[in-house]
Amino acid sequence: MGKIICPHCNQSEGFYAKERVSGTATVHYTENGDWALDQSDMYASLQHSGGKRAYCNQCHKYIGKTDELKTGNIEQEYPND
C-alpha cells in the first residue's frame, strides 16, 4: 500500500482514530522519587475499544475505516538518504 492521501485536503500526514480507554496505569519512580525513564509498561493493562473510524491528521475529516487503512507495522526510523 502506498501513502494514504486525504481526499479532502490532499495531505499525507497520517491519520488518527478515537478510542475509549479504561483501566489502571502503572507509573514507575526511581529511588529518589523521580519519574523513571523506562515507562514502557505504563499502559500495558489498559483496555482499548472503538477506533473504527480514521480521521486526517491535518484537516480532521473522516477518511475511511481504520481497519482498511492501518498496516499493523510499527513506524521505523531510517538513516538519512
Secondary structure, 3 states (H helix, E strand, C coil): CCCCCCCCCCCCCCEEEEEEEECCCCCCECCCCCECCCCCCCCCCCEEEEEEEEEECCCCCEEEEHHHHCCCCCCCCCCCC
